[in-house]
Amino acid sequence: MGNYLIPPLGNCLTLQGLSLGNYLIADINIKAGEYGKSGQPNLVSLKRVLVALANCLIDSYYLLIMKVERTESGYEPHVYFVDMLDFLDYTVFNSGPGQMMLKEAHFYPAVDALYSEGRYAPEPILSLSEKVEKLYATLERADQQLYSDRERKRAQIQEMCFRYSELPDPKISRSRQEISFDLG
């Protein structure tokens, strides 16, 4: 049996990682799409990245992003190859779905500006320990926000249930069907 490595971050569209002998150098997440979009595509589970980092399975998480721009003369490719851990300020995280997402509207202009200066990472360059601390702080803040949001929604539903229990003769009516179910 050969030296086969399974990417530690699961079943994302990824190269099996850059390997050197028995050592995994980097996991690579591959993204493709139309140039000029400014959404928030999923990158990876933050918890999986933290676990892989904490267990010394990875020391980087590369994104290979290929965007195609349609021009009058045809198509122009835009290729980005970056370590996501160097661009954490261009990600967003929500503990509900658990996914880190890329803030495309800010990320591409920032990377293009760095590339035009011959640089490939923003300043200051953080140590791996600082990147792990920053990721963990992001997880902690998002978990606290998730708990707060869930408690607020639970309290709203509790109040609605209390009001329902106080109704003398609860019946379905058209006026009540227009009540919003958005607990936002």
Secondary structure as UniProt FT lines:
FT   TURN            8..9
FT   STRAND          14..20
FT   TURN            21..22
FT   STRAND          23..34
FT   TURN            35..36
FT   STRAND          42..45
FT   HELIX           46..54
FT   TURN            55..56
FT   STRAND          61..71
FT   TURN            72..73
FT   STRAND          74..83
FT   HELIX           84..86
FT   HELIX           88..90
FT   STRAND          91..93
FT   TURN            95..97
FT   STRAND          99..102
FT   HELIX           104..116
FT   TURN            117..118
FT   HELIX           128..165
FT   HELIX           174..177
//
